[in-house]
């Protein structure tokens, strides 16, 4: 069983003031779905990551881990 989730890897240095830059800050895991095979997990992550449109300054990414 594989846990597919999204996570944001950065935060704005001073709240939402984008001019101040970004700070590394792994966010919490937001569950998308549980799947049975590693192939399903990879396909789902690829689909989500390719579907993220526009600027993504906080580096929101889909990932998976084995449960």
Jmol script that loads the backbone (N, CA, C; Angstrom):
load data "model"
ATOM      1  N   UNK A   1       0.855  -1.175   0.000  1.00  0.00           N
ATOM      2  CA  UNK A   1       0.000   0.000   0.000  1.00  0.00           C
ATOM      3  C   UNK A   1       0.899   1.236   0.000  1.00  0.00           C
ATOM      4  N   UNK A   2       0.540   2.220  -0.820  1.00  0.00           N
ATOM      5  CA  UNK A   2       1.323   3.444  -0.940  1.00  0.00           C
ATOM      6  C   UNK A   2       0.454   4.657  -0.631  1.00  0.00           C
ATOM      7  N   UNK A   3       1.007   5.574   0.120  1.00  0.00           N
ATOM      8  CA  UNK A   3       0.341   6.803   0.531  1.00  0.00           C
ATOM      9  C   UNK A   3       0.795   7.920  -0.418  1.00  0.00           C
ATOM     10  N   UNK A   4      -0.139   8.444  -1.199  1.00  0.00           N
ATOM     11  CA  UNK A   4       0.167   9.545  -2.121  1.00  0.00           C
ATOM     12  C   UNK A   4      -0.314  10.838  -1.464  1.00  0.00           C
ATOM     13  N   UNK A   5       0.559  11.833  -1.430  1.00  0.00           N
ATOM     14  CA  UNK A   5       0.245  13.090  -0.745  1.00  0.00           C
ATOM     15  C   UNK A   5       0.925  14.261  -1.437  1.00  0.00           C
ATOM     16  N   UNK A   6       0.474  15.461  -1.115  1.00  0.00           N
ATOM     17  CA  UNK A   6       1.144  16.678  -1.575  1.00  0.00           C
ATOM     18  C   UNK A   6       1.751  17.369  -0.367  1.00  0.00           C
ATOM     19  N   UNK A   7       2.777  18.159  -0.658  1.00  0.00           N
ATOM     20  CA  UNK A   7       3.450  18.901   0.405  1.00  0.00           C
ATOM     21  C   UNK A   7       4.057  20.162  -0.214  1.00  0.00           C
ATOM     22  N   UNK A   8       4.070  21.241   0.534  1.00  0.00           N
ATOM     23  CA  UNK A   8       4.712  22.480   0.117  1.00  0.00           C
ATOM     24  C   UNK A   8       6.064  22.559   0.817  1.00  0.00           C
ATOM     25  N   UNK A   9       7.125  22.855   0.054  1.00  0.00           N
ATOM     26  CA  UNK A   9       8.482  22.791   0.588  1.00  0.00           C
ATOM     27  C   UNK A   9       9.064  24.126   1.057  1.00  0.00           C
ATOM     28  N   UNK A  10       8.409  25.235   0.758  1.00  0.00           N
ATOM     29  CA  UNK A  10       8.910  26.548   1.165  1.00  0.00           C
ATOM     30  C   UNK A  10       7.776  27.374   1.746  1.00  0.00           C
ATOM     31  N   UNK A  11       8.147  28.423   2.466  1.00  0.00           N
ATOM     32  CA  UNK A  11       7.180  29.415   2.923  1.00  0.00           C
ATOM     33  C   UNK A  11       7.794  30.790   2.686  1.00  0.00           C
ATOM     34  N   UNK A  12       6.928  31.792   2.618  1.00  0.00           N
ATOM     35  CA  UNK A  12       7.425  33.158   2.472  1.00  0.00           C
ATOM     36  C   UNK A  12       8.116  33.567   3.763  1.00  0.00           C
ATOM     37  N   UNK A  13       9.243  34.237   3.652  1.00  0.00           N
ATOM     38  CA  UNK A  13      10.051  34.596   4.809  1.00  0.00           C
ATOM     39  C   UNK A  13       9.260  35.404   5.832  1.00  0.00           C
ATOM     40  N   UNK A  14       8.490  36.377   5.385  1.00  0.00           N
ATOM     41  CA  UNK A  14       7.693  37.205   6.297  1.00  0.00           C
ATOM     42  C   UNK A  14       6.219  37.112   5.922  1.00  0.00           C
ATOM     43  N   UNK A  15       5.624  36.003   6.208  1.00  0.00           N
ATOM     44  CA  UNK A  15       4.208  35.823   5.893  1.00  0.00           C
ATOM     45  C   UNK A  15       3.990  35.771   4.393  1.00  0.00           C
ATOM     46  N   UNK A  16       3.067  36.544   3.887  1.00  0.00           N
ATOM     47  CA  UNK A  16       2.736  36.529   2.467  1.00  0.00           C
ATOM     48  C   UNK A  16       3.455  37.621   1.675  1.00  0.00           C
ATOM     49  N   UNK A  17       4.440  38.262   2.257  1.00  0.00           N
ATOM     50  CA  UNK A  17       5.185  39.305   1.551  1.00  0.00           C
ATOM     51  C   UNK A  17       6.212  38.657   0.628  1.00  0.00           C
ATOM     52  N   UNK A  18       5.863  38.484  -0.637  1.00  0.00           N
ATOM     53  CA  UNK A  18       6.690  37.762  -1.591  1.00  0.00           C
ATOM     54  C   UNK A  18       8.026  38.449  -1.858  1.00  0.00           C
ATOM     55  N   UNK A  19       8.125  39.726  -1.610  1.00  0.00           N
ATOM     56  CA  UNK A  19       9.358  40.463  -1.883  1.00  0.00           C
ATOM     57  C   UNK A  19      10.494  40.073  -0.943  1.00  0.00           C
ATOM     58  N   UNK A  20      10.178  39.478   0.196  1.00  0.00           N
ATOM     59  CA  UNK A  20      11.192  39.131   1.183  1.00  0.00           C
ATOM     60  C   UNK A  20      11.831  37.764   0.942  1.00  0.00           C
ATOM     61  N   UNK A  21      11.361  37.023  -0.042  1.00  0.00           N
ATOM     62  CA  UNK A  21      11.976  35.750  -0.367  1.00  0.00           C
ATOM     63  C   UNK A  21      11.316  34.563   0.306  1.00  0.00           C
ATOM     64  N   UNK A  22      11.964  33.421   0.124  1.00  0.00           N
ATOM     65  CA  UNK A  22      11.435  32.157   0.614  1.00  0.00           C
ATOM     66  C   UNK A  22      12.384  31.506   1.604  1.00  0.00           C
ATOM     67  N   UNK A  23      11.815  30.715   2.507  1.00  0.00           N
ATOM     68  CA  UNK A  23      12.570  29.976   3.505  1.00  0.00           C
ATOM     69  C   UNK A  23      12.191  28.505   3.384  1.00  0.00           C
ATOM     70  N   UNK A  24      13.172  27.581   3.392  1.00  0.00           N
ATOM     71  CA  UNK A  24      12.822  26.161   3.375  1.00  0.00           C
ATOM     72  C   UNK A  24      11.934  25.818   4.581  1.00  0.00           C
ATOM     73  N   UNK A  25      10.844  25.130   4.314  1.00  0.00           N
ATOM     74  CA  UNK A  25       9.902  24.805   5.379  1.00  0.00           C
ATOM     75  C   UNK A  25       8.983  23.688   4.904  1.00  0.00           C
ATOM     76  N   UNK A  26       9.383  22.411   5.080  1.00  0.00           N
ATOM     77  CA  UNK A  26       8.514  21.319   4.649  1.00  0.00           C
ATOM     78  C   UNK A  26       7.175  21.369   5.381  1.00  0.00           C
ATOM     79  N   UNK A  27       6.106  21.476   4.624  1.00  0.00           N
ATOM     80  CA  UNK A  27       4.779  21.552   5.211  1.00  0.00           C
ATOM     81  C   UNK A  27       4.229  20.181   5.554  1.00  0.00           C
ATOM     82  N   UNK A  28       3.010  20.171   6.039  1.00  0.00           N
ATOM     83  CA  UNK A  28       2.381  18.904   6.416  1.00  0.00           C
ATOM     84  C   UNK A  28       1.961  18.137   5.165  1.00  0.00           C
ATOM     85  N   UNK A  29       1.805  16.851   5.314  1.00  0.00           N
ATOM     86  CA  UNK A  29       1.388  15.993   4.212  1.00  0.00           C
ATOM     87  C   UNK A  29      -0.130  16.072   4.072  1.00  0.00           C
ATOM     88  N   UNK A  30      -0.596  16.359   2.864  1.00  0.00           N
ATOM     89  CA  UNK A  30      -2.023  16.396   2.567  1.00  0.00           C
ATOM     90  C   UNK A  30      -2.359  15.180   1.715  1.00  0.00           C
ATOM     91  N   UNK A  31      -3.046  14.224   2.300  1.00  0.00           N
ATOM     92  CA  UNK A  31      -3.337  12.962   1.628  1.00  0.00           C
ATOM     93  C   UNK A  31      -4.185  13.177   0.382  1.00  0.00           C
ATOM     94  N   UNK A  32      -3.748  12.536  -0.706  1.00  0.00           N
ATOM     95  CA  UNK A  32      -4.520  12.519  -1.939  1.00  0.00           C
ATOM     96  C   UNK A  32      -5.286  11.205  -2.020  1.00  0.00           C
ATOM     97  N   UNK A  33      -4.558  10.096  -1.830  1.00  0.00           N
ATOM     98  CA  UNK A  33      -5.176   8.773  -1.964  1.00  0.00           C
ATOM     99  C   UNK A  33      -4.189   7.695  -1.533  1.00  0.00           C
ATOM    100  N   UNK A  34      -4.693   6.536  -1.211  1.00  0.00           N
ATOM    101  CA  UNK A  34      -3.879   5.346  -0.992  1.00  0.00           C
ATOM    102  C   UNK A  34      -4.055   4.447  -2.205  1.00  0.00           C
ATOM    103  N   UNK A  35      -2.955   3.911  -2.731  1.00  0.00           N
ATOM    104  CA  UNK A  35      -3.006   3.018  -3.890  1.00  0.00           C
ATOM    105  C   UNK A  35      -2.248   1.737  -3.564  1.00  0.00           C
ATOM    106  N   UNK A  36      -2.459   0.711  -4.388  1.00  0.00           N
ATOM    107  CA  UNK A  36      -1.896  -0.613  -4.095  1.00  0.00           C
ATOM    108  C   UNK A  36      -0.507  -0.857  -4.652  1.00  0.00           C
ATOM    109  N   UNK A  37      -0.161  -0.226  -5.780  1.00  0.00           N
ATOM    110  CA  UNK A  37       1.128  -0.527  -6.411  1.00  0.00           C
ATOM    111  C   UNK A  37       1.979   0.727  -6.567  1.00  0.00           C
ATOM    112  N   UNK A  38       3.279   0.499  -6.693  1.00  0.00           N
ATOM    113  CA  UNK A  38       4.201   1.616  -6.873  1.00  0.00           C
ATOM    114  C   UNK A  38       3.965   2.289  -8.229  1.00  0.00           C
ATOM    115  N   UNK A  39       3.538   1.520  -9.229  1.00  0.00           N
ATOM    116  CA  UNK A  39       3.255   2.092 -10.541  1.00  0.00           C
ATOM    117  C   UNK A  39       2.090   3.073 -10.467  1.00  0.00           C
ATOM    118  N   UNK A  40       1.050   2.694  -9.725  1.00  0.00           N
ATOM    119  CA  UNK A  40      -0.093   3.596  -9.536  1.00  0.00           C
ATOM    120  C   UNK A  40       0.339   4.868  -8.814  1.00  0.00           C
ATOM    121  N   UNK A  41       1.179   4.725  -7.806  1.00  0.00           N
ATOM    122  CA  UNK A  41       1.652   5.879  -7.040  1.00  0.00           C
ATOM    123  C   UNK A  41       2.454   6.822  -7.931  1.00  0.00           C
ATOM    124  N   UNK A  42       3.351   6.268  -8.731  1.00  0.00           N
ATOM    125  CA  UNK A  42       4.162   7.098  -9.630  1.00  0.00           C
ATOM    126  C   UNK A  42       3.298   7.814 -10.655  1.00  0.00           C
ATOM    127  N   UNK A  43       2.353   7.105 -11.244  1.00  0.00           N
ATOM    128  CA  UNK A  43       1.472   7.709 -12.252  1.00  0.00           C
ATOM    129  C   UNK A  43       0.631   8.832 -11.647  1.00  0.00           C
ATOM    130  N   UNK A  44       0.106   8.611 -10.454  1.00  0.00           N
ATOM    131  CA  UNK A  44      -0.714   9.623  -9.797  1.00  0.00           C
ATOM    132  C   UNK A  44       0.116  10.860  -9.469  1.00  0.00           C
ATOM    133  N   UNK A  45       1.317  10.671  -8.940  1.00  0.00           N
ATOM    134  CA  UNK A  45       2.196  11.808  -8.633  1.00  0.00           C
ATOM    135  C   UNK A  45       2.551  12.581  -9.898  1.00  0.00           C
ATOM    136  N   UNK A  46       2.880  11.861 -10.950  1.00  0.00           N
ATOM    137  CA  UNK A  46       3.231  12.520 -12.209  1.00  0.00           C
ATOM    138  C   UNK A  46       2.047  13.323 -12.748  1.00  0.00           C
ATOM    139  N   UNK A  47       0.872  12.750 -12.676  1.00  0.00           N
ATOM    140  CA  UNK A  47      -0.332  13.435 -13.132  1.00  0.00           C
ATOM    141  C   UNK A  47      -0.578  14.715 -12.336  1.00  0.00           C
ATOM    142  N   UNK A  48      -0.453  14.635 -11.024  1.00  0.00           N
ATOM    143  CA  UNK A  48      -0.665  15.814 -10.175  1.00  0.00           C
ATOM    144  C   UNK A  48       0.396  16.869 -10.452  1.00  0.00           C
ATOM    145  N   UNK A  49       1.670  16.462 -10.492  1.00  0.00           N
ATOM    146  CA  UNK A  49       2.752  17.422 -10.688  1.00  0.00           C
ATOM    147  C   UNK A  49       2.683  18.080 -12.068  1.00  0.00           C
ATOM    148  N   UNK A  50       2.257  17.344 -13.086  1.00  0.00           N
ATOM    149  CA  UNK A  50       2.107  17.929 -14.425  1.00  0.00           C
ATOM    150  C   UNK A  50       0.890  18.825 -14.514  1.00  0.00           C
ATOM    151  N   UNK A  51      -0.075  18.628 -13.621  1.00  0.00           N
ATOM    152  CA  UNK A  51      -1.299  19.421 -13.632  1.00  0.00           C
ATOM    153  C   UNK A  51      -1.202  20.740 -12.881  1.00  0.00           C
ATOM    154  N   UNK A  52      -0.112  20.953 -12.157  1.00  0.00           N
ATOM    155  CA  UNK A  52       0.063  22.204 -11.426  1.00  0.00           C
ATOM    156  C   UNK A  52       0.436  23.284 -12.439  1.00  0.00           C
ATOM    157  N   UNK A  53      -0.455  24.237 -12.626  1.00  0.00           N
ATOM    158  CA  UNK A  53      -0.272  25.280 -13.646  1.00  0.00           C
ATOM    159  C   UNK A  53       0.229  26.569 -13.001  1.00  0.00           C
ATOM    160  N   UNK A  54       0.892  27.360 -13.807  1.00  0.00           N
ATOM    161  CA  UNK A  54       1.311  28.681 -13.371  1.00  0.00           C
ATOM    162  C   UNK A  54       2.478  28.639 -12.412  1.00  0.00           C
ATOM    163  N   UNK A  55       2.797  29.789 -11.832  1.00  0.00           N
ATOM    164  CA  UNK A  55       3.934  29.852 -10.905  1.00  0.00           C
ATOM    165  C   UNK A  55       3.690  28.982  -9.675  1.00  0.00           C
ATOM    166  N   UNK A  56       4.748  28.356  -9.228  1.00  0.00           N
ATOM    167  CA  UNK A  56       4.671  27.472  -8.069  1.00  0.00           C
ATOM    168  C   UNK A  56       5.838  27.796  -7.135  1.00  0.00           C
ATOM    169  N   UNK A  57       5.896  29.045  -6.624  1.00  0.00           N
ATOM    170  CA  UNK A  57       7.069  29.474  -5.856  1.00  0.00           C
ATOM    171  C   UNK A  57       7.273  28.708  -4.551  1.00  0.00           C
ATOM    172  N   UNK A  58       6.216  28.147  -3.998  1.00  0.00           N
ATOM    173  CA  UNK A  58       6.358  27.419  -2.739  1.00  0.00           C
ATOM    174  C   UNK A  58       6.690  25.950  -2.967  1.00  0.00           C
ATOM    175  N   UNK A  59       6.848  25.569  -4.226  1.00  0.00           N
ATOM    176  CA  UNK A  59       7.252  24.223  -4.627  1.00  0.00           C
ATOM    177  C   UNK A  59       6.319  23.156  -4.069  1.00  0.00           C
ATOM    178  N   UNK A  60       5.047  23.265  -4.419  1.00  0.00           N
ATOM    179  CA  UNK A  60       4.069  22.243  -4.032  1.00  0.00           C
ATOM    180  C   UNK A  60       4.259  21.039  -4.931  1.00  0.00           C
ATOM    181  N   UNK A  61       4.483  19.879  -4.353  1.00  0.00           N
ATOM    182  CA  UNK A  61       4.757  18.660  -5.094  1.00  0.00           C
ATOM    183  C   UNK A  61       3.975  17.469  -4.542  1.00  0.00           C
ATOM    184  N   UNK A  62       3.646  16.550  -5.440  1.00  0.00           N
ATOM    185  CA  UNK A  62       3.052  15.283  -5.022  1.00  0.00           C
ATOM    186  C   UNK A  62       4.171  14.283  -4.803  1.00  0.00           C
ATOM    187  N   UNK A  63       4.027  13.463  -3.777  1.00  0.00           N
ATOM    188  CA  UNK A  63       5.011  12.456  -3.416  1.00  0.00           C
ATOM    189  C   UNK A  63       4.274  11.211  -2.952  1.00  0.00           C
ATOM    190  N   UNK A  64       5.020  10.152  -2.677  1.00  0.00           N
ATOM    191  CA  UNK A  64       4.402   8.968  -2.092  1.00  0.00           C
ATOM    192  C   UNK A  64       5.388   8.276  -1.173  1.00  0.00           C
ATOM    193  N   UNK A  65       4.838   7.483  -0.268  1.00  0.00           N
ATOM    194  CA  UNK A  65       5.656   6.661   0.626  1.00  0.00           C
ATOM    195  C   UNK A  65       4.947   5.325   0.800  1.00  0.00           C
ATOM    196  N   UNK A  66       5.723   4.337   1.142  1.00  0.00           N
ATOM    197  CA  UNK A  66       5.157   3.011   1.347  1.00  0.00           C
ATOM    198  C   UNK A  66       4.625   2.909   2.767  1.00  0.00           C
ATOM    199  N   UNK A  67       3.434   2.404   2.907  1.00  0.00           N
ATOM    200  CA  UNK A  67       2.805   2.262   4.229  1.00  0.00           C
ATOM    201  C   UNK A  67       2.973   0.869   4.754  1.00  0.00           C
TER     202      UNK A  67
END
end "model"
wireframe off; spacefill off
backbone 0.3
color backbone group
